[in-house]
Amino acid sequence: MSNLNFKTDSIDAYYDTEEKLLVVAYHGVLSAEITSQFYGWLVSTMKENPALVSEARGSIYDFRGVTDFQSSNITTARKESTTVSQTVDVRDHPVALLVETIFQERMVNSTMRLTQQLDRKRIVHSIEDAKAFIDEWHKENDEE
């Protein structure tokens, strides 16, 4: 598989092949441009590695390094997230949103409320909580 890592000054994203998790850490000011950059990489990675879509157990988006959120980011995040949802079926893909401060939690919560499928998304406060949420979500939602 190719293109499983993406690193810029503002984004550090990788696919953990052992845990089958996409892990994305944002740093600094989160802008519309940064969000578009990430989603561009994500869509191209999914196209280049179609097995990832069915294999991935979930995603962890880490906002603990974010110092500010530009207002334009909310609109862009909603648009890009909707595009991904229309491109691939993400109903079986839980998303943990990792925050540290009340400010980060409020901003992430605002963005989260504008996107679809809230039942598969949760704000968490540690990597352990993120992984536990993903495990719990699969126990409750996987059909076997």
Secondary structure, DSSP 8 states (H G I E B T S, - for coil): ----EEE-SSEEEEEETTTTEEEEEEEEEE-HHHHHHHHHHHHHHHHH-HHHHHH--EEEEEEEEEEEE-HHHHHHHHHHHHHHHHHS--TT--EEEE--SHHHHHHHHHHHHTSS-GGGEEEESSHHHHHHHHHHHHHHH---
